[in-house]
Amino acid sequence: MKNNKLVVIFAGMLVSGAVFANNADQVVGLSALTNAMGGAVVATPQDVTTALTNPAGLSSLNMGEQKSRFDMNLSVLNPMRSMNGVDSDSEAYVMATGGFAFQSELLGPDFTIGIGAYPISGGGVDFPADAFKLGNTNAAIVSSRMSLRIGPSIAYKASDNLSLGAGVSLVVNQMSAKGFDRTVIPPKSLNYPTDVAYGASFVLGTTYKINDRTNFGAAYTSRSYTEDLQWNMDDGKWGLSFEDPQTVAIGISYRPSEKLQLEADLKWVDYSGVRTSSVLYGPTAAKDIYIAYGWDDQYVLGLGAKYRLSDRYTLLAGYNFGNSPLDEADINNNAGVTAIIEHHLSAGVMAKITKYTSLSFSVIHGFESEMTASVGPPTEVSFETNLATLQFTYQH
């Protein structure tokens, strides 16, 4: 098994694809409303995305008289990334997500079903060659990655206070990257074309109504169990296992008045279980390459507030903090990494349009974070991001 500079470049390609408003390479929220709440949605659901974050929340979701709801989101992302003072060329991304929830006469009012499709991480970078030095040669950093969850969830209202939920998702893991082979002089560019790997994950959750003003929620999301990514190269087939981490989240929400709701969530993200190291499998065992990521676990705090200004308008605001899973010693092992933002602030508004429809708009800002490598060349990286999302909701 080899350990050369291809490891450094390729590792960076894989993790640098995360450019959403993010906790490392996982999204803060999945919609305008959840982003506006700073991702604090485990105890009290805001929309049908609770099917993925805590499916038990489907039981208490506001769905209208006929117990059906649809949420559609359109987002525009503006990531601002630089490496050694050189900006990435990709500065705008457009994304769409959607899901619906309903109750069925077949199952009865104690069961609620939700189905949706949501990217939990993804994006890309496009750094020109003068951004990174590979020995005596400059190296462009180009990559693209997306992790998508599609599937159903179900919630069961066990009592007036307790709800239980579970969901299963098809995982779609898509990746392309540009790497370099340092075994030849000058280094040879290696382009890994887009490949898609499929797998599955599951989520379990519960909510408990402590009293008329206070709710508690907890959820566990499994790691993604996916097949290996594979690339057909000139010398044969290369493969890589790349999965998303398991998470555990708890939250508590409190209503000090009929108009105001507050929530605080804490989440553990098991990056050490999937981002410590890996092996890029070559056509033969002699060509296998060890990849050192060096990621640590992340702990995320989400705080959100929701205030009903009138029967038509509701205001939302949030704050989110997640410690960077990388430190200065890991930068050169993750060339082009954008997973270092720690602080996010968000705000949003929801407006009732008709009896059955509403529009929500939110903006979340990830404050600039900078790091300089402490091992190897003093590579400097910085990342800042803005995400604006428009959400359409239909309840009937």
N, C-alpha and C positions, 0 to 999 in steps of 0.2 A: 504494500500500500504506500502510495506516494503522499508527500506533503510539500507542495510548492506554491508559487505565487498564484497559480490558477485558483487555489483554494481561497485566497483573499478576495480576488475579483469576483468569483462565482458566488461566494457567500454574500457579498454586497448586493449582487443582482437580485438574489432571492428576497431579501428583506427590504430592499429599497422600493419595492412596489407599493408600500403602504402610504397613501397620500390623503386619505379621508381626514376629517376632524377625528383624531385618533388617540387611543391609549396604546402606544407602541404600534402594533399593526392590526389592532382591532378598533372598530368604530366606537365613538362615544354613544351615539344614538342611531336609530334606524329610520327616523322620520323627523319632520319639522317639530312636532310636539315633544318627542323624546329628546331631541337635541336642545330644544329650548329649556327643558328641565335639567340640563346638565347630565343626562343619562340616569337620573334618579327616578326609576319607574318600577322597582321591584315590588313595593308594597301596594301601590295604587296605580292601576294601568291608565295610560293616556289614549291608546288606540290599539288597533289589531296587532301591532308589532309585539304586544305582550305575549303572543303565541310563541315567539322565539326567546324572549327574555325571561318571562315567567308565565307559563301557560295557565296557571291557576287564576291569573288575573282576568281571563276571559269571562269568568263567572260574574264579576262585578263591573264589566265594561258597559258603558252607556251605549246601547245599540238601537234605541228607538222602540216604538210601540210594537212593531212586528218582530223585534229581536233579530235584526239583521244590520250589518254595518260593512262598509267598504272604505278603505283608505288608500289613496294613490299619492305618491310623492315624486316631485321632480326637483333635482338638486344641481346646483352649479358650484363646483369646487375650484378654489384658487390657491394652490400650494406654491409657496415661495421657498425654494431650496437652493442652497449654494454649497460648493465644495472648493476649498482653497480660493475663495473669492470669485468663483465662476458659477453663474446661475444655470440651473436646468432649463432647457428650452420648453418643456411641457408645463404650461401654467394654467390650463383650464380643462376641466372634465365635466361632462354632463352625465347624470345618472338618473334612473327611474326605478322605483320600487312600488310594490302594491300587495295588498292582502285583503281578505274579507273574513267576517265571523258571522255565525248564525246559530239559532236554536232550531231543532228539528222536532216535529210532532212525533216522529218515530221514537226518539230517545226521551222526550219529555223536557220540562223546563229546568231540570237539575243539571243538564249537560249542555255545554256550549262548544262549538267546533270552530276552529280558525285555520285558515290556509293562506300561505303567502310565499313570496320569493324575495329574499333580501341579501345583498352583498354585505358580508361582515368585515371584509378587508379587501384592499385592492388599489390599483392605480399604476403608476410607473414613474420612471425618471429618464431623462435624456440629457446627460451631461456631455458636452463636447470634449475632445481629446485633451485640451489644455487644463482640464479640471483635476486630473489625477496622474501621478507619475508612477510608471511601472518600471523600476530600475532606471535606465537612461532613456526610456521611451514613454511618451504620453499615451494615455489610454482613455478612450471614450467609455462612459458608463451608461448603458441603455438596457432597460428592462420593463416588463409589464407583468402584472399579476392580479388575479381576482379570485376570491373565495366566496362562493354563493351558496346559500341554504334555501332549499325549496321543500315544502312539505306541510303536513297537517299536524294540528295539536288539538287536544280535547281537555276540557275542564269539567270537574264534577263538584257540585255544591253539596258537600256532605252534611252541612248544617247551616243555620243562619249566620254562623260566624266563621266556619272553616270551609275552604275550598282547596281541592287538589288538582294538579294538572300534569300532563305529560305530552311530549311531542317528539316526532322523529323527522329527520330531514335528509333529503338527498344532498350530498355535498358535491359541488362542482369546483374543482381546483384547476385554474388555468394559469399557465406561466410561459413566458418567453424571456430569453436573456442573452447577453453577449459576454463571453468569457475570453480568457487568454491562456495560451499554453506557453509556459516559461521554459519548457524543456528544449525549445529551439531558439536560436538567435538569428534575427530579432524575434521577439515573441509573436506567435501566430494567433490571429484573431479567430475565435470560435463562436459561431452564432448558433444558439439553441433555439430553434423555431417554436412557435406556439404549440403547446401540447395541453391536453385536457385529461385530468384524472378524476375518477368518480369514487364516491364512498358514501358514508353515512355518519350521522351523529344523533344524539338524543338529548332532551332536556326534561328535567323534573322540577316541579315547583309547588309551593303552597302559599296561601294567604290566610291570615287570621285576623278577624275583627276583634280587637281588644275591647273597645267600647265604641260609642257612636262617633267619636272624634279621632280614634287612633287605629291604624292598621299596621300589621306586621307582614312581611313577605320574605321568602327565601327561595333560591333556585340553584340548581346544579346543571351545568351544561358539560357534556362529555367532550373529550378531544374528538377531532374528526378522524375517522378510520377510513383512509383512502388508499386506493391502489397507487403504485409508484408512477411518477411522471417519467416519460421515456422519450428519448430523442434519437433519431437515426442520423448518425454522423458518418463521415467518410471512412472511418476506421471501424465502424460497427455501431451497436446500440448502447447508449448511456442511460442510466436510470437514477432516480432520486426519490426518497421518501420525504415528503414535506407536508406536515399536518398542523392544524390549528390547535391551540391549547385548551385544556379543560378549565372551567371557571366555577367559582362558588360565590354567590352574591346574597346579601341580606339587606333589608331595608325597613325603615319605619316612617310612616307618614302621619301627620297630625293636622287637624283642622281647628285652628283657634277660633274661627268664626265660620258662618255659612258661606262667606265669599272667598276665604283664604285657605289654601292647602299648602303645607310644607312637607318636604320629604328629604331624607338623608339615606344614602346607600353606601355600602362598603363591599368591594369585590376583590377577590383574589384571582389572579391570572397565572396559570402554571407554565410560564415560559421556560423554566428550567427543564421541564419534561419534554419539550419539543424543539427548543432553540439552543441547546447547549452545544451539540455537535451532530454531525451526520456523515454519511458516506455517499459520494458521487460514484456510483457503480459503473465501471468501464466495460468494454466488450470482453475483457479478460480480467481475472483477479489481479494481475500484475499492474493493471492500469487504474485500479480503484484509487480514489482520492479522498482523503480525510478532510472534512470541512469543520472548522472551529468557529461557531457563532459566539458563544460566551454569554448568552442572555441570562439574566436573573429573573426571578419572579417579580410580578408587578402587583402593587396594591393600589386600588382606585377608590377615591372618595368622590361621590356625586351628591350635590346639593341642589334642590330645585324648589321654586315657589310658583304658585299659580293663583291669580287673583281675578275673580269675576267682577269686572268693572260695571257691567250692566247685563241685561238679558241678551244683548247682541255681542258684546265684546268681552274677551278675556285676555289678560296679560300674563306672560310667563317669563321667568328668568332663572338662570342656573350657573353653577360653577362646578368644574370638574378638575380633579388633580389625580395624576397617575405617575408614580416615580418611573424614571426611564430605566428600562431593563438593561441598558448599556451604560458603561462608564468609559472614561478616556482610554483605558487599556484595551478596549474592544474595537475602537474606531477603525483601525487598519485591517481588522478581520471582518469588517462589514462595510466595505467601500461603497459610498453612495447612500448609506443608511439615512432614513428619514424618520426613525422611530424614537426620537429623543424629546419631543414636546411633552411638557409636564402639566402646564396650566391652560385651562380653557374657560372662557366666559361666554355666556349665551343669553339671548333675549328673543322673545317671539310674541305674536298676537294671533288670536283666533277670533274670527268673525262669523256670526250666524248669517247666512245668505238667504235661505228659504227655510221652510218648516223642516225639510229633510236634509239640507246641505249646509256645509260650512267650509270656509277657507282658512288655512293657517299659514303663517309665514314666520320663519326664524332665521337668525344668523348666529353662528358660533365661530368664535375666533380662538385659534391656538396660538399662544404667545411665543415669540421667537425664543428658541433654545439653541445654544452654541456649545460645541465641544471641540477640543484639540487633542489629537492622539498623544498619549504618553508613552506608547511603545512603538518603536519604528519611526518612520518619517512623521513630522508634526502636521499631519493632515487636519485641516480645519473644516468643520461642517456646521451648517446652521439650517434651521427649518422653522417656518411660520406658515399658518394656513388660515383661510377663511372659507366657510361653507354656508351658502344660502339655500334654503329649501322651501318650496311651496307645496302645501298639502291640501288635497281635496278629500272631503269626508262626506259620505252619504249614509244616513241612518234612517231606517224605516221600520 
